[in-house]
């Protein structure tokens, strides 16, 4: 019984860590990043990113970013910077994301699976 309680407690303690948003910081980077269902925030500029694994919502705060993303269920793409492009595909049958776009020259488009 004591072991079961310790295991349950450790799982509950780890749960908030798994749900934390994934910030992708920096400027001018080219990289692939697994999301594992987490929300992603991109505050940098001039990045080329490939996000895999059923990302939650994506928020692009910077400028001139190019993002390809596999999105999970109920994803939302938010852009407040300028000249950003997010190309998305649905991960495991997820529906199309909602888009909330501010700024100039921002674009959201479906990509090829």
C-alpha positions as CSV (number, residue, x, y, z in Angstrom):
1,X,0.0,0.0,0.0
2,X,2.8,2.4,0.9
3,X,4.5,1.8,-2.5
4,X,1.3,2.4,-4.4
5,X,0.9,5.7,-2.5
6,X,4.5,6.8,-3.3
7,X,4.0,5.9,-7.0
8,X,0.7,7.8,-7.2
9,X,2.2,10.8,-5.5
10,X,5.2,10.9,-7.8
11,X,2.9,10.7,-10.9
12,X,0.8,13.6,-9.6
13,X,4.0,15.7,-8.9
14,X,5.3,15.1,-12.4
15,X,2.0,15.9,-14.2
16,X,2.4,19.7,-14.0
17,X,5.8,19.4,-15.5
18,X,4.5,17.6,-18.5
19,X,1.8,20.2,-19.1
20,X,4.2,23.2,-19.1
21,X,4.3,25.2,-22.3
22,X,7.4,24.7,-24.5
23,X,9.2,28.0,-25.2
24,X,11.4,28.0,-28.3
25,X,13.7,30.9,-27.8
26,X,16.5,32.4,-29.8
27,X,16.9,34.1,-33.2
28,X,17.8,32.7,-36.6
29,X,17.7,29.0,-35.5
30,X,16.7,26.1,-37.7
31,X,15.6,23.0,-35.7
32,X,13.2,20.2,-35.3
33,X,11.4,20.0,-31.9
34,X,9.0,17.3,-30.6
35,X,6.0,18.9,-28.8
36,X,4.6,15.7,-27.2
37,X,1.2,17.4,-27.0
38,X,2.5,20.6,-25.2
39,X,1.7,24.2,-26.2
40,X,4.5,26.0,-27.9
41,X,5.5,29.7,-27.6
42,X,7.9,31.2,-30.1
43,X,9.2,34.7,-29.0
44,X,12.2,34.8,-31.3
45,X,12.8,36.1,-34.8
46,X,13.9,34.6,-38.1
47,X,13.5,31.0,-37.0
48,X,12.7,28.0,-39.2
49,X,11.1,25.3,-37.0
50,X,9.6,21.9,-37.5
51,X,7.3,20.9,-34.6
52,X,6.3,17.3,-34.4
53,X,4.2,15.0,-32.1
54,X,0.7,16.6,-31.9
55,X,1.5,20.1,-30.6
56,X,-1.1,21.9,-28.5
57,X,-1.6,25.5,-29.3
58,X,1.1,27.6,-31.0
59,X,1.8,31.2,-30.1
60,X,4.2,33.2,-32.4
61,X,5.3,36.4,-30.8
62,X,8.3,37.2,-32.9
63,X,8.8,38.2,-36.5
64,X,9.9,36.4,-39.8
65,X,9.4,32.9,-38.4
66,X,8.7,29.9,-40.6
67,X,6.9,27.0,-38.7
68,X,5.8,23.6,-39.9
69,X,3.7,21.9,-37.2
70,X,1.8,18.7,-36.5
71,X,-1.1,19.9,-34.4
72,X,-3.2,17.9,-32.0
73,X,-6.9,18.2,-31.1
74,X,-8.4,21.6,-30.3
75,X,-5.2,23.4,-31.3
76,X,-5.1,27.2,-31.7
77,X,-2.5,29.2,-33.7
78,X,-2.0,32.7,-32.4
79,X,0.3,35.2,-34.1
80,X,1.0,38.7,-32.8
81,X,4.3,39.4,-34.6
82,X,4.8,40.2,-38.3
83,X,5.6,38.2,-41.4
84,X,5.3,34.8,-39.9
85,X,4.1,31.6,-41.6
86,X,2.7,28.5,-39.9
87,X,2.0,25.5,-42.1
88,X,0.2,22.8,-40.2
89,X,-0.9,19.2,-40.5
90,X,-3.3,17.3,-38.3
91,X,-1.7,14.8,-36.0
92,X,-3.7,11.5,-35.5
93,X,-6.9,12.8,-37.1
94,X,-7.1,16.1,-35.3
95,X,-9.4,18.8,-36.8
96,X,-8.2,22.0,-38.3
97,X,-6.9,24.6,-35.8
98,X,-8.5,27.9,-34.9
99,X,-6.4,30.9,-35.9
100,X,-6.0,34.2,-34.1
101,X,-3.9,36.5,-36.2
102,X,-2.8,40.0,-35.5
103,X,0.1,41.9,-37.0
104,X,1.0,42.3,-40.6
105,X,2.0,39.7,-43.2
106,X,1.1,36.6,-41.1
107,X,-0.1,33.5,-42.8
108,X,-1.6,30.2,-41.6
109,X,-2.0,27.4,-44.2
110,X,-2.6,23.6,-44.2
111,X,0.3,21.6,-45.3
112,X,0.7,18.1,-46.8
113,X,0.4,15.2,-44.4
